[in-house]
Amino acid sequence: MHKHFFLLALFLPLIACSTATIETVNQPEQSAQISKTITSDSFKGLKRTVAIARFSNETKYGNSFLLDKNGDKVGKQAMDILSARLTETGKFLMFERADLGKIKTEKNIANINSEIVGADYLIIGSVSELGRKAVSEVGIFSRNLKQEANATVNIRLVDVATGQIVFSQEGSGSSMTEANRVFGVGESAGYDASIEDKALSAAISKLVSNLVENLMDKPWVAYILDQQQSQVIISGGESQGLKVGDDLKVLKRGRQIKNPQTGMMIELPRSEVAKLTIVAMSGEGNNEVSICTISDGSLTGLAIKDLVVQEF
């Protein structure tokens, strides 16, 4: 009898050690959180136009099943997550251009075709690492099973006007599930297909804040579409934060010269030639325009293609 009581007393604490399945997802570091200076409640400015030109899956994961029409389920998923994160800030007009990855095409859209809004900046990204591993620890009376997924994402930010990469960053994230069983009591850990998705989301969240900060440091730009006597019609409208009464400056592009050290064409500093005041707005969606009057300076003798509009 005493022996039976001893075994029961030993067995009960071990059962109490049994745990249910738990899940942990790494959280973005404090430095990666979106800065309070650029949240929609505190920042007052004009919205930049941003396009995600390409987001590809450079790993072997997801390349053999559940593919989209372009054969890249993971790349499309990463692009959707990044678009959602940037849209949540309320500071950008987002355009998906998965098949429009050439900077020259974007530049022509911005300067010539007024029916489509040309992006000021292109985001080019890739998923460079995505995978999972399972670790099992077996004791005398217990079994512990861990499933962990890891993801790494790389992005580049390209200035459409110059074709120069102005920012790049890598972000990594992980997600894990764990289940313990003692004397056969506890939760069983089956295959969890969601932890790769959560790892990918965590990796993108880690680099979003720095990406947003860099985009907001770049000047807001619009283009002159037409000039009729004293009226000047520019791209952009209310959706970008413009309103009647706003003052804008017109800059003449600097001369293009080739940098012999890098082989790239660079633009010399621009010069201010006129000041515009918005008097009316027209259109909607991608076809928004603002009608302005010249309040200072002159555009006489200047080619429209050589001019850009910026905020003060």
C-alpha positions in Angstrom: 0.0 0.0 0.0 2.8 2.5 0.9 4.5 1.6 -2.4 1.4 2.5 -4.3 0.9 5.8 -2.6 4.6 6.6 -3.3 4.2 6.0 -7.0 1.0 8.0 -7.1 2.6 10.9 -5.4 5.5 10.8 -7.9 3.1 10.5 -10.9 0.8 13.4 -10.1 3.4 16.3 -10.2 4.6 15.0 -13.6 1.1 15.2 -15.0 0.9 18.7 -13.7 3.9 19.6 -15.9 2.0 18.9 -19.1 1.5 22.0 -21.1 -0.8 22.9 -24.0 0.5 24.1 -27.4 1.9 27.6 -27.2 2.9 29.9 -30.0 5.5 32.6 -30.0 6.2 35.1 -32.8 9.1 37.4 -32.6 8.0 41.0 -32.3 9.6 44.0 -34.1 12.3 45.7 -32.1 11.5 49.0 -30.5 13.6 50.8 -33.0 11.6 49.2 -35.8 8.3 50.6 -34.7 6.8 53.3 -36.8 7.9 56.7 -35.5 5.4 58.9 -33.8 6.6 61.8 -35.9 5.1 60.2 -39.0 1.8 58.8 -37.8 -1.3 60.1 -39.4 -2.3 62.0 -36.2 0.8 64.1 -35.8 2.5 64.4 -39.3 1.1 67.1 -41.6 2.4 66.9 -45.1 1.8 65.8 -48.7 1.6 62.1 -49.7 4.4 60.5 -51.7 3.5 58.2 -54.5 5.1 54.8 -54.1 5.0 51.7 -56.3 6.2 48.2 -55.5 7.8 47.2 -58.8 8.8 43.7 -57.9 8.8 41.4 -54.9 10.2 38.0 -55.7 10.7 34.7 -53.9 14.4 33.7 -54.3 14.0 30.7 -52.0 13.0 27.1 -52.9 10.0 27.4 -50.6 6.7 27.7 -52.3 8.0 27.2 -55.8 6.3 23.9 -56.5 2.7 24.3 -55.1 -0.1 26.8 -54.6 1.4 29.2 -57.1 -0.3 32.3 -58.5 -0.5 33.1 -62.2 3.0 34.5 -62.1 4.3 31.4 -60.3 5.3 33.3 -57.2 2.9 32.9 -54.2 5.4 33.9 -51.6 6.5 37.0 -53.5 2.9 38.2 -53.9 2.2 37.5 -50.2 5.2 39.6 -49.2 4.2 42.4 -51.5 0.7 42.4 -50.0 2.0 42.6 -46.5 4.4 45.5 -47.3 1.6 47.4 -49.1 -0.7 47.0 -46.1 2.0 48.2 -43.7 2.8 51.3 -45.7 -0.9 52.1 -46.4 -1.6 51.9 -42.7 0.6 55.0 -42.1 -1.7 57.1 -44.3 1.3 58.9 -45.8 1.5 57.3 -49.2 -0.4 56.6 -52.3 0.5 53.0 -53.0 0.5 51.5 -56.5 1.3 47.9 -57.3 3.4 47.6 -60.4 4.5 44.0 -60.2 5.0 43.8 -64.0 6.3 47.4 -64.3 9.7 47.0 -62.9 11.6 49.3 -65.3 12.5 52.7 -63.9 12.5 54.2 -67.4 8.8 53.2 -67.8 7.9 54.9 -64.5 9.8 58.0 -65.5 7.8 58.3 -68.8 4.5 57.8 -67.0 5.4 60.6 -64.5 6.4 63.1 -67.2 4.1 62.2 -70.2 1.1 60.1 -69.5 -1.3 62.1 -67.3 -3.9 59.2 -67.2 -1.7 57.2 -64.8 0.0 58.5 -61.7 3.7 57.9 -62.0 5.5 56.9 -58.8 8.1 59.0 -57.2 9.8 56.0 -55.7 10.0 52.3 -56.5 10.4 49.5 -54.0 12.1 46.4 -55.2 12.2 43.5 -52.8 12.8 39.8 -52.4 12.4 37.0 -49.9 15.9 35.6 -49.6 15.3 33.1 -46.8 12.2 31.2 -45.8 12.1 27.7 -44.1 11.2 25.8 -41.1 12.7 23.2 -38.7 11.4 20.8 -36.2 13.2 19.9 -33.0 12.1 17.0 -30.7 13.4 16.5 -27.2 12.5 13.1 -25.6 12.9 12.5 -21.9 12.1 9.4 -19.8 8.5 10.5 -19.2 8.1 13.5 -21.5 8.3 14.6 -25.1 8.8 18.2 -26.3 8.2 19.2 -30.0 9.2 22.6 -31.4 8.4 23.9 -34.9 10.2 27.1 -35.9 10.0 29.1 -39.1 12.5 31.8 -40.2 12.2 34.4 -42.9 14.6 37.1 -44.3 13.4 39.9 -46.6 15.6 42.4 -48.6 14.3 45.7 -50.0 15.7 48.5 -52.1 14.2 52.0 -52.6 14.9 53.5 -56.0 14.4 57.2 -56.9 12.6 57.2 -60.2 14.0 60.5 -61.3 17.6 59.4 -61.0 17.4 55.6 -61.0 19.6 55.7 -57.9 19.2 53.3 -55.0 18.6 55.6 -52.1 18.0 53.1 -49.3 18.3 49.3 -48.7 17.7 47.1 -45.8 17.4 43.5 -44.6 14.9 42.3 -42.1 14.5 38.9 -40.4 11.7 37.3 -38.4 10.7 34.0 -36.9 7.7 32.2 -35.5 7.5 29.1 -33.3 5.0 26.6 -31.9 5.8 24.3 -29.0 4.0 21.3 -27.5 4.8 19.2 -24.5 3.5 15.7 -23.5 4.2 14.0 -20.1 3.2 10.3 -19.7 1.2 10.7 -22.9 -0.8 13.6 -21.5 -0.8 17.0 -23.2 -1.3 18.5 -26.6 -0.1 17.0 -29.9 1.7 19.3 -32.2 0.5 18.8 -35.8 1.9 20.5 -38.9 1.2 24.2 -38.6 1.2 25.8 -42.0 0.7 29.4 -40.6 4.1 29.9 -38.9 5.9 30.6 -42.2 3.3 33.4 -42.9 3.9 34.8 -39.4 7.6 34.7 -39.8 7.4 36.5 -43.1 5.1 39.2 -41.6 7.5 39.7 -38.7 10.5 40.1 -41.0 8.7 42.8 -43.0 7.5 44.6 -39.9 11.2 44.9 -38.8 12.2 47.0 -41.8 9.0 49.1 -42.3 9.8 51.9 -39.9 13.2 52.8 -41.5 11.6 52.5 -44.9 8.9 55.0 -44.0 11.4 57.4 -42.4 13.5 57.4 -45.6 10.5 57.9 -47.8 9.3 60.9 -45.7 12.7 62.5 -45.8 12.5 62.7 -49.6 10.8 65.8 -51.1 7.2 65.6 -52.4 7.2 66.1 -56.2 4.5 67.0 -58.8 4.7 67.8 -62.5 3.3 70.5 -64.7 0.9 69.0 -67.2 -0.2 72.1 -69.1 0.0 75.9 -69.0 -2.8 78.1 -70.3 -1.9 81.8 -70.1 -1.8 82.5 -66.3 -3.1 79.1 -65.3 -0.9 76.2 -64.6 -2.3 72.6 -64.3 -0.2 70.2 -62.1 -0.5 66.6 -61.3 -1.9 65.6 -57.9 -4.9 66.7 -55.8 -6.8 66.2 -52.6 -5.8 62.6 -52.2 -2.2 63.7 -51.9 -3.0 66.3 -49.2 -3.2 69.3 -51.5 -5.9 72.0 -50.9 -7.0 75.3 -52.3 -4.7 78.1 -51.1 -1.6 76.0 -50.9 1.6 77.6 -52.2 4.1 75.5 -54.2 7.4 76.3 -55.8 8.5 75.5 -59.4 12.0 74.3 -59.9 14.0 74.1 -63.1 15.9 70.8 -63.4 19.6 71.1 -63.2 21.9 70.1 -66.0 22.6 66.4 -66.4 26.3 65.4 -66.3 28.0 62.0 -66.2 29.9 61.2 -63.1 33.2 59.6 -64.4 33.8 57.8 -61.1 30.5 55.9 -61.1 29.4 56.1 -64.7 26.0 57.4 -63.6 24.2 60.5 -64.8 23.7 63.0 -62.0 21.6 66.2 -61.9 23.1 69.5 -60.8 21.2 71.5 -58.2 17.8 72.8 -59.3 16.9 76.5 -59.3 13.6 78.0 -58.2 11.9 80.0 -61.0 8.3 80.6 -59.9 5.7 80.3 -57.1 2.3 78.8 -57.6 -0.9 79.1 -55.6 -3.7 76.4 -55.9 -7.0 78.0 -56.9 -9.1 75.0 -57.8 -9.0 71.2 -58.2 -10.5 68.8 -60.7 -10.7 65.0 -61.4 -10.6 62.1 -59.0 -8.6 59.0 -58.3 -5.5 58.7 -60.5 -6.7 61.6 -62.6 -6.6 64.3 -60.0 -5.1 67.7 -61.0 -4.7 71.0 -59.3 -5.3 74.3 -61.1 -2.8 77.0 -60.1 -2.0 80.6 -60.8 1.6 82.1 -60.9 1.9 84.3 -57.9 5.6 85.0 -58.3 8.2 84.5 -61.0 7.6 83.4 -64.6 7.6 80.2 -66.7 8.0 82.1 -70.0 10.5 80.4 -72.3 10.8 77.3 -70.1 10.0 73.8 -71.3 7.4 71.9 -69.2 9.5 68.8 -69.2 12.4 70.7 -67.5 10.2 71.8 -64.6 9.1 70.1 -61.3 6.8 71.2 -58.5 7.7 70.9 -54.9 6.3 71.9 -51.5 7.9 74.7 -49.5 
